[in-house]
Amino acid sequence: MTNATARKQDESRARAGNALPLTGTEPVLPQTTGQEKKSFGITLLGVYVFLLISRILDIAPVGFLHLPMIMLLGLSIMAFSLGDWQKAFQSKVTVFFGLFTVWVIVCFPMSSWRGGSVESVISAVEAFGLYLVIVQLVKNTTDWNRVASAFSYSALAAAVLSFFFGRSIDGRIALVSGTLGDPNTFALSLILGLPFWWYKASQSKSLGKVLCVLAMAPILISFGRAGSRAGLLALATMTLAVFLFSEFKQKMAISVLAIVGLVASGAFLPSYIKARYTTIFVQSASAGLDALTREKLNSDIDSSQERQKLLRQSIQMTFAHPLFGVGPGVFRETAWNERKAKQEAAGSMLVSHNTWTQMSSETGIPGFVLFAGTYFSSLLYSLSDFRRLKKINPLLSRASLYTFASLAALGLGIFFLSIGYGFLLAAIFGLAASLRIVRSGVTSAEQGETAAPAPAEPEIRTPEAILAARRRFQPSSAQPERRVRFGRYVGKSQ
């Protein structure tokens, strides 16, 4: 066989088998990258988050079907069937949130009224179940975007529902019933969805940005009509968080939008709502108002003073019951009984209106520490991910920034609300923790691609090259002849 004939046979075998038979190794084929498949579990999770946050089932006449419970069971089965919980429980958020849920269950037998604690314990377990489902099912950026979009759509849906199914509570707008029947909770739920609309706008083209701005308009209008002073402070905190970490052009845009919002609110909001907002800074803002509006403002000021009393009472209750608290969800009954026992004006049964002291007074100092650990771990995760990904992955960096803004608003907003066992917090915590898991996977993949050396060009070995390689490994007559015995070289040169 001639050299030319052998060379042609080698090349034909290499083309037919897409391999290099003479190299002794199989070729490394490049991995194909395609669009990530949409998962049915993520779709179901998005629908579930939408229903929970928008509270549309509180108005729809299908509440008797218990759809959220059925969907949560189905999602839990999907999450547990995946297995591999290592990444989920490596997160500090998962550890703190899981221990907090366990501690709520531990506090149940110690409750001053076990019957009153049942609902709160069940809500806490279900909330942690939602959190686990999110961190287990969300595997990539596409999954995270879909869940975050569901959260943003839920805020829009709640805002639109308020135009058709809203009710006026002393001139303030909320939904007719359910969790969002309280104007303060309604306002906080609305603004927590705003950062995710900002995120959608940041990754959209011109038309998409316009649509996102139009979608945010009813949210801001409904928020203004709610007249929540706590919500206004939370919105200011959220805007400031984004402003501080934005570039110059974005800061200019935020400033312009803030000025436009202030002018529009001054022009279109009712006089009572505007005066109510000003009571954040001054105790009296009744100049030029009618008698009915002044009476409402005085009631608002009295309400603020009542909340300060509840805050002090909840702190005193924490130190009186430092280990297990008075029991999950029974602060208002216990506080009312204490006021009555002291022969004070017991008044109405009111919650603490502060989630932080709600946790400390109802689950003790350990419960407060675990809850605070859950929140601050989520907050620090989002901030560190934003800084780390700013130059590596701008898309995930923006997602982290807007999640951080939502968490910043949440931390201030819950200072005026008692919602420690609800789904709203679990959804935000889940978005923050799952984004950290997605970030870890993306960073590891990028580092692996950077560190991996470029594959060497395959070499087609000719018969001449094979013969030359064999000659290099054959001992020459000038080399010493050795024998191997028990792993040592012995013998003499010839």
Secondary structure, DSSP 8 states (H G I E B T S, - for coil): --HHHHHHHHHHHHHHHTS-TTTSS--------------HHHHHHHHHHHHHHH-GGGTSTTGGG-HHHHHHHHHHHHHHHH---HHHHHSHHHHHHHHHHHHHHHHSTT-S-HHHHHHHHHHHHHHHHHHHHHHHH--SHHHHHHHHHHHHHHHHHHHHHHHHHEEEETTEEEESSSGGGSHHHHHHHHHHTHHHHHHHHHTS-HHHHHHHHHHHHHHHHHHHHHT-HHHHHHHHHHHHHHHHTS-HHHHHHHHHHHHHHHHHHHHHS-HHHHHHHHTTT-S---TT--HHHHHHHHHHHHHHHHHHHHHHHHHHHHHHSTTT-S-TT-HHHHHHHHHHHTTS---S----S-HHHHHHHHHHHHHHHHHHHHHHHHHHHHHHHHHHHTTT-HHHHHHHHHHHHHHHHHHHHGGG---TTSHHHHHHHHHHHHHHHHHHHHHHHHHHHHHS----------HHHHHHHHHHHS--TTS---EEETTEEE----
